């Protein structure tokens, strides 16, 4: 099968990356530290296998002195959670004049805060489940029982409760009856001061990775997610045997096209760059609904972006290398 334009871009750009020195940032202090380290090691191995000079470093007190003394040509951010996704680290890299793979600080901050991102998506006409964002302080001040009763009246049941800022399914729970909602809120507040409560949409969980290898954003094949216990939580994401994935997702061609279009629209509406992962639910009518958008997707052996890359017939290391080469040009 002849290579596509995107495939040729990867092959061409990978030859340039041999002279580039790349720093892979992983670890951090978020709840997702362990996952981040696994992502970082996989990215490191892939870049080295592609012939690149790559180093893995934690985002700790030694980072800024190292960037100042010997700045790399580009950085790959494999940090998950706030450190890698709330825009703050990207802002620091901008201050240091070090280019990096991925969106800028402003877009990262927007995507990281789920209520803000959902508001932008809705304004752009992109479907996303109805929601309410509730800070812990307001929850306490206004009276938990009264607030929760009003949420159920407004959004109905079942509901999805999750941290307004966070990832990997930490603190998330499906609430199928009103009696379970208080416990779900308490569990959510353990990970964030603001809870996002949204209408639960039954259907197929899919994730669409979007990459731009030089010829514009491209949606990779959708990954269908089938968790054994029905909920794609932290254990289901990172424990072997807890989830089955189908790539490409088992969707009718016209639905698969609609899912790709919505993912690309979300990527564009949020002002993202280089790569992202858009998580969606496809309901029984074939309508996709955007749940959230991740600007620092997982890269582990059970992560969704590498599965999509493989399904697209791309080489993971060369693809990352292409993104590195594109990022390095931003130094100028």
C-alpha positions as CSV (number, residue, x, y, z in Angstrom):
1,X,0.0,0.0,0.0
2,X,1.4,3.4,-1.0
3,X,2.2,5.7,1.9
4,X,-0.1,8.6,2.5
5,X,1.0,12.3,2.6
6,X,1.2,12.1,6.4
7,X,3.3,8.9,6.2
8,X,5.7,10.6,3.8
9,X,5.9,13.6,6.1
10,X,7.0,11.4,9.0
11,X,9.7,9.7,6.9
12,X,11.0,13.0,5.5
13,X,11.1,14.9,8.8
14,X,12.7,12.0,10.8
15,X,15.9,12.3,8.8
16,X,16.3,15.9,10.2
17,X,15.9,14.9,13.8
18,X,19.2,13.0,14.1
19,X,21.0,16.3,14.9
20,X,18.4,17.4,17.5
21,X,18.8,17.0,21.2
22,X,15.4,16.3,22.9
23,X,14.4,16.4,26.5
24,X,11.5,14.2,27.6
25,X,9.8,15.6,30.8
26,X,8.0,13.0,32.9
27,X,7.1,12.4,36.5
28,X,6.0,15.5,38.4
29,X,4.1,15.6,41.7
30,X,0.5,14.9,40.5
31,X,-1.6,11.9,41.3
32,X,-0.6,10.6,37.8
33,X,3.1,10.6,38.4
34,X,3.5,6.8,37.9
35,X,1.6,6.9,34.6
36,X,3.6,9.9,33.5
37,X,6.9,8.0,34.1
38,X,5.7,5.1,32.1
39,X,4.7,7.5,29.3
40,X,8.0,9.2,29.4
41,X,10.0,6.0,29.2
42,X,8.1,4.8,26.2
43,X,8.6,8.1,24.4
44,X,12.3,8.0,25.3
45,X,12.7,4.5,24.0
46,X,10.8,5.4,20.8
47,X,12.9,8.5,20.1
48,X,16.1,6.6,20.7
49,X,15.0,3.8,18.5
50,X,14.4,6.4,15.8
51,X,18.0,7.5,16.1
52,X,17.5,10.6,18.2
53,X,19.6,12.0,21.1
54,X,17.0,12.0,23.8
55,X,17.1,12.3,27.6
56,X,14.5,11.7,30.3
57,X,14.2,14.3,33.1
58,X,11.8,14.9,36.0
59,X,10.1,18.3,36.4
60,X,11.8,19.2,39.7
61,X,14.1,21.9,41.1
62,X,17.0,20.8,38.8
63,X,15.0,21.5,35.6
64,X,15.4,25.2,35.2
65,X,19.2,25.3,35.9
66,X,19.6,22.5,33.3
67,X,17.5,24.4,30.7
68,X,19.5,27.5,31.3
69,X,22.9,25.9,31.2
70,X,22.3,23.6,28.2
71,X,18.9,24.1,26.6
72,X,17.7,21.3,24.4
73,X,16.5,21.8,20.9
74,X,13.0,20.8,21.9
75,X,11.0,19.3,24.8
76,X,8.4,16.5,24.7
77,X,6.0,16.9,27.7
78,X,5.0,13.5,28.9
79,X,3.7,14.9,32.2
80,X,0.1,14.2,33.1
81,X,-2.1,16.0,35.6
82,X,-1.7,19.6,36.5
83,X,2.0,19.8,35.9
84,X,1.8,18.8,32.3
85,X,-1.6,20.1,31.4
86,X,-2.6,23.3,33.2
87,X,-0.3,25.5,31.1
88,X,2.1,26.5,33.8
89,X,5.1,24.4,32.7
90,X,4.5,25.5,29.1
91,X,4.6,29.1,30.3
92,X,7.9,28.5,32.0
93,X,9.4,26.8,28.9
94,X,8.3,29.9,26.9
95,X,10.1,32.1,29.4
96,X,13.2,30.0,28.9
97,X,12.9,30.2,25.1
98,X,12.7,26.4,24.8
99,X,10.2,25.0,22.2
100,X,8.1,22.1,23.0
101,X,5.7,19.6,21.3
102,X,2.1,20.5,21.9
103,X,-0.2,23.4,22.3
104,X,0.8,26.7,24.0
105,X,0.1,27.7,27.6
106,X,-3.1,29.5,26.9
107,X,-4.8,26.6,25.1
108,X,-3.5,24.2,27.6
109,X,-5.1,26.1,30.5
110,X,-8.4,26.2,28.6
111,X,-8.5,22.5,27.8
112,X,-7.4,21.6,31.3
113,X,-10.4,23.2,32.9
114,X,-13.3,21.0,31.8
115,X,-16.1,23.5,32.5
116,X,-14.3,26.3,30.5
117,X,-13.5,23.9,27.7
118,X,-17.1,22.6,27.5
119,X,-18.4,26.2,27.4
120,X,-16.1,26.9,24.4
121,X,-17.2,23.7,22.7
122,X,-20.9,24.5,23.2
123,X,-20.4,28.1,21.8
124,X,-18.8,26.5,18.7
125,X,-21.8,24.3,18.3
126,X,-19.9,21.1,19.2
127,X,-22.1,18.7,21.2
128,X,-21.1,18.0,24.8
129,X,-23.3,16.7,27.7
130,X,-25.2,19.3,29.8
131,X,-23.3,20.1,33.0
132,X,-22.9,22.1,36.2
133,X,-19.6,23.0,37.9
134,X,-19.8,23.1,41.6
135,X,-16.9,24.4,43.8
136,X,-16.6,22.7,47.2
137,X,-17.1,26.0,49.1
138,X,-20.4,26.7,47.3
139,X,-21.5,23.1,47.9
140,X,-21.0,23.6,51.7
141,X,-22.3,27.1,51.9
142,X,-25.6,26.5,50.0
143,X,-26.4,23.2,51.7
144,X,-25.4,19.9,50.2
145,X,-28.8,18.3,50.2
146,X,-30.6,21.3,48.6
147,X,-27.8,21.6,45.9
148,X,-27.8,17.9,45.1
149,X,-31.6,17.8,44.8
150,X,-31.5,20.7,42.4
151,X,-28.8,19.0,40.3
152,X,-30.9,15.9,40.0
153,X,-34.0,17.9,39.1
154,X,-32.0,19.8,36.4
155,X,-29.9,17.1,34.8
156,X,-31.8,14.0,35.7
157,X,-30.2,10.5,36.3
158,X,-27.8,8.9,35.7
159,X,-25.0,11.4,36.2
160,X,-21.3,11.5,35.7
161,X,-19.3,13.2,38.5
162,X,-15.6,14.0,38.0
163,X,-13.0,16.6,38.9
164,X,-13.2,19.8,36.9
165,X,-9.4,19.6,36.5
166,X,-7.8,16.2,36.4
167,X,-7.4,13.0,34.3
168,X,-6.9,9.3,34.2
169,X,-10.4,8.8,35.6
170,X,-9.3,9.7,39.2
171,X,-12.2,10.8,41.3
172,X,-14.8,10.0,38.6
173,X,-18.0,8.1,39.3
174,X,-21.2,7.2,37.5
175,X,-24.2,8.0,39.7
176,X,-27.3,6.0,38.9
177,X,-29.5,6.9,41.9
178,X,-29.8,10.1,44.0
179,X,-28.7,8.3,47.2
180,X,-25.3,7.6,45.6
181,X,-24.6,11.3,44.7
182,X,-23.3,12.6,48.0
183,X,-20.6,9.9,48.2
184,X,-19.6,10.5,44.6
185,X,-19.2,14.2,45.3
186,X,-17.0,13.5,48.4
187,X,-14.8,11.2,46.3
188,X,-14.5,13.9,43.6
189,X,-13.6,16.6,46.1
190,X,-10.7,14.5,47.2
191,X,-9.0,15.2,43.9
192,X,-10.2,18.7,43.1
193,X,-11.9,21.7,44.8
194,X,-14.5,21.8,42.0
195,X,-16.7,19.0,40.8
196,X,-18.1,18.7,37.3
197,X,-21.5,17.0,37.3
198,X,-22.8,16.2,33.8
199,X,-25.6,14.3,32.3
200,X,-24.6,10.7,31.7
201,X,-24.9,9.8,28.1
202,X,-25.1,6.0,27.5
203,X,-23.3,4.7,24.5
204,X,-19.9,3.7,23.1
205,X,-16.8,5.2,24.7
206,X,-14.3,6.3,21.9
207,X,-11.1,8.3,21.8
208,X,-9.9,10.1,18.8
209,X,-6.3,11.2,18.6
210,X,-5.5,14.2,16.5
211,X,-2.0,14.9,15.1
212,X,-0.6,17.5,12.8
213,X,2.5,16.3,11.0
214,X,2.8,19.3,8.8
215,X,-0.2,19.1,6.5
216,X,-2.9,20.2,9.0
217,X,-4.7,18.4,11.9
218,X,-5.6,14.8,11.1
219,X,-7.9,12.5,13.0
220,X,-6.4,9.0,13.6
221,X,-8.7,5.9,13.7
222,X,-11.0,6.1,16.7
223,X,-10.3,3.7,19.5
224,X,-13.4,2.0,21.1
225,X,-13.1,1.4,24.8
226,X,-14.8,-1.5,26.5
227,X,-14.1,-1.6,30.2
228,X,-14.8,-4.9,31.9
229,X,-16.8,-3.3,34.8
230,X,-18.5,-0.7,32.5
231,X,-16.6,2.3,33.8
232,X,-13.4,3.5,32.3
233,X,-11.8,4.5,35.7
234,X,-8.1,4.5,36.7
235,X,-7.9,0.8,37.2
236,X,-9.5,0.1,33.9
237,X,-7.1,2.4,32.1
238,X,-3.8,1.1,33.5
239,X,-4.4,-2.5,34.6
240,X,-3.9,-5.2,32.0
241,X,-7.0,-7.2,31.4
242,X,-9.5,-4.7,32.7
243,X,-10.3,-3.1,29.3
244,X,-10.7,-4.3,25.7
245,X,-9.9,-1.9,22.9
246,X,-11.0,-2.0,19.3
247,X,-9.1,0.0,16.7
248,X,-10.7,1.2,14.6
249,X,-13.9,1.5,16.6
250,X,-16.8,-0.7,15.5
251,X,-18.7,2.2,14.0
252,X,-20.6,2.5,10.7
253,X,-18.6,4.5,8.2
254,X,-20.8,7.6,8.3
255,X,-20.7,7.6,12.1
256,X,-16.9,7.1,12.1
257,X,-16.7,10.1,9.8
258,X,-18.9,12.2,12.1
259,X,-16.8,11.3,15.1
260,X,-13.6,12.3,13.3
261,X,-15.1,15.6,12.3
262,X,-16.3,16.4,15.8
263,X,-12.9,15.6,17.2
264,X,-11.1,17.8,14.7
265,X,-13.6,20.6,15.4
266,X,-12.9,20.3,19.2
267,X,-9.2,20.4,18.6
268,X,-9.5,23.5,16.5
269,X,-12.1,25.3,18.7
270,X,-9.7,25.0,21.7
271,X,-6.8,26.3,19.7
272,X,-4.7,23.2,20.1
273,X,-1.5,22.3,18.3
274,X,0.5,19.2,17.2
275,X,-1.5,16.5,19.1
276,X,-4.4,16.0,21.3
277,X,-6.8,13.2,22.3
278,X,-10.6,13.9,22.3
279,X,-12.7,11.6,24.4
280,X,-16.3,11.1,23.2
281,X,-19.5,9.1,23.8
282,X,-21.4,7.9,20.7
283,X,-25.0,7.5,21.6
284,X,-27.5,5.0,20.2
285,X,-28.4,7.4,17.4
286,X,-24.8,7.7,16.3
287,X,-24.4,11.2,17.6
288,X,-20.9,11.9,19.1
289,X,-20.7,14.0,22.4
290,X,-17.3,15.4,23.5
291,X,-16.5,14.6,27.1
292,X,-13.1,16.2,27.4
293,X,-9.9,17.0,25.5
294,X,-6.4,15.9,26.7
295,X,-3.4,18.0,25.6
296,X,-0.8,15.6,27.0
297,X,-2.2,12.1,26.1
298,X,-0.9,9.0,27.8
299,X,1.9,7.1,25.9
300,X,1.9,3.9,28.0
301,X,1.4,0.3,26.6
302,X,-2.3,0.6,27.4
303,X,-2.7,4.3,26.3
304,X,-5.0,5.2,23.4
305,X,-2.9,7.5,21.3
306,X,-0.2,4.8,20.6
307,X,-3.0,2.4,19.6
308,X,-4.4,4.9,17.2
309,X,-0.9,5.6,15.7
310,X,-0.4,1.9,15.1
311,X,-3.9,1.5,13.5
312,X,-3.0,4.4,11.2
313,X,0.1,2.5,10.0
314,X,2.5,5.1,11.4
315,X,5.7,4.5,13.3
316,X,5.3,5.9,16.8
317,X,9.0,7.0,17.2
318,X,9.1,8.6,13.8
319,X,5.8,10.4,14.4
320,X,7.1,11.9,17.7
321,X,10.3,12.7,15.9
322,X,8.4,14.7,13.3
323,X,6.6,16.6,16.0
324,X,9.9,17.3,17.7
325,X,11.4,18.6,14.4
326,X,8.4,20.9,13.9
327,X,8.6,22.2,17.5
328,X,12.3,22.9,17.1
329,X,11.6,25.3,14.3
330,X,9.6,27.5,16.7
331,X,12.8,28.6,18.5
332,X,13.4,31.1,15.8
